[in-house]
Amino acid sequence: MIQTKGFPYKGNAVFPSPEKQDSGKYAACFTIRSGKDGAGEIRYARTMPTNEFDTRDEAISYILDFAGDWIDQNPA
């Protein structure tokens, strides 16, 4: 499932796209783009499932936590 809503954070936007795996769990895939509306360049993208969660909401929660930490550590 593709998530089109971006979550703005410190001049960037996080676009979660949790993907349901064959196991039934959700992979925490996402993109961080520059610009609060996400119109800028891609700053970080995770397309390979490295973390899996039982629910879509758990995956999105992880994504937002991870992305916030990443943005804090990698200011534009």
C-alpha positions in Angstrom: 0.0 0.0 0.0 1.4 3.4 -0.9 1.0 6.2 1.6 0.7 9.6 -0.1 0.3 11.7 3.0 3.5 13.3 4.2 4.3 14.1 7.8 6.2 17.4 8.1 9.2 17.6 10.5 11.8 20.4 10.7 11.7 21.4 7.0 11.3 17.8 5.7 8.5 15.5 5.1 8.3 11.8 6.0 6.2 9.5 3.6 5.5 6.2 5.3 4.7 3.3 2.9 4.4 0.2 5.1 4.3 -2.9 2.9 2.4 -6.1 3.9 4.8 -9.1 3.6 4.0 -12.7 2.8 4.3 -13.4 6.5 1.4 -11.0 7.1 3.6 -8.5 8.9 4.2 -4.9 7.8 7.7 -3.8 6.6 8.7 -0.3 7.7 9.4 1.3 4.3 9.5 5.1 3.9 11.0 8.1 2.3 12.2 11.4 3.7 12.1 14.3 1.3 13.3 17.9 1.8 10.7 20.6 2.1 7.8 20.6 4.6 5.5 19.6 1.7 7.9 17.0 0.5 8.4 18.7 -2.9 12.2 18.6 -2.6 14.9 16.0 -3.1 14.9 12.6 -1.5 17.1 12.7 1.6 16.6 9.1 2.7 14.7 6.1 1.5 14.2 2.7 3.0 12.6 0.3 0.5 13.9 -3.0 1.7 12.1 -4.5 4.7 14.5 -4.3 7.6 12.0 -4.1 10.4 8.6 -5.9 10.4 5.6 -5.2 12.7 2.3 -6.9 13.4 0.2 -3.9 12.4 0.4 -1.1 10.0 0.0 1.4 12.8 3.0 -0.1 14.6 5.1 0.2 11.4 4.1 3.9 10.9 4.9 4.7 14.6 8.4 3.2 14.2 8.9 5.0 10.9 8.0 8.4 12.4 10.3 7.8 15.4 13.2 6.6 13.2 12.7 9.5 10.7 12.6 12.1 13.4 15.8 10.8 15.0 17.5 10.6 11.5 16.4 14.2 10.6 17.7 15.5 14.0 21.1 13.8 13.4 21.3 14.9 9.7 20.1 18.5 9.4 19.9 19.9 5.9 
